[in-house]
Amino acid sequence: MDTNRPLHVRFPAELRFFLAPQYRAGGAADAAPDGTSTLGHVVEALGVPLTEVGGLLLDGADVPFSRIPAGGGTVDVRPVARPQQPDGPLRFLLDVHFGSLARRLRLIGLDTAYHNDMDDPELVVQANAEHRVLLTQDRGLLRRKNLWCGAYVRGTKADAQLDDVLRRFAPALRPWTRCTACNGVLEPAAKEDVAGRLADGTRRTQDVFARCRDCDQVYWRGAHHAHLEAVVAEAERTVVAARTPEELRG
């Protein structure tokens, strides 16, 4: 095995922000094989979590992440194809920094677990046990070997983060069906059943209500409903734009 010749690893534009500053402009870096590290390890050592990698080419041929390079050659890193479709129902788990994103995902009807006090090992345990996609901006968390499925979320504001998640997964939306507070399922509620919990103005002006099966939170079309409708409409447009022609025909 000739480990004297370095690997030349090339990254597409959408993954270059993960790289160290000196490699971002050119989108490539050299790595010295050590005879034991896999190509997956090499890519992660350069800063890119494998959750963001859709495949590897070694000198133009598809190779698994587990390949141990003999030395030399060019590795082309391919991004995850969008829309991504994990096995089974699409459900999410968000890390502690994504409270606002969690509320938006629940608003549009996506099964979204979120806790503001859960540490990294606990997040991985829940993601694996419930087959949830773990959404985070923590690269170390995404590099945990036993994580079932994860995704790095781009954006610093909740609206941009929501756009990125929808473009990546193009999920089926069911707006107004989940509690934004706890993720429980909403069901219609008769006005007389919730009237005692309403302010006088709400009782006078509102007649349509929903209630969470889990936490008993009551919902109605309040002062912010127009803004929420705009969020939902934009989400629906984003999902349509993200889907392939085959999915749209189906």
Beta strands, then each sheet from edge to edge (+ up, - down):
strand 1: 7-10
strand 2: 28-31
strand 3: 53-58
strand 4: 61-63
strand 5: 74-79
strand 6: 92-94
strand 7: 112-114
strand 8: 133-136
strand 9: 150-152
strand 10: 186-189
strand 11: 209-212
strand 12: 218-219
sheet 1: 2+ 1- 5- 3+ 4-
sheet 2: 7+ 6+ 8+ 9+
sheet 3: 10+ 11- 12+
end
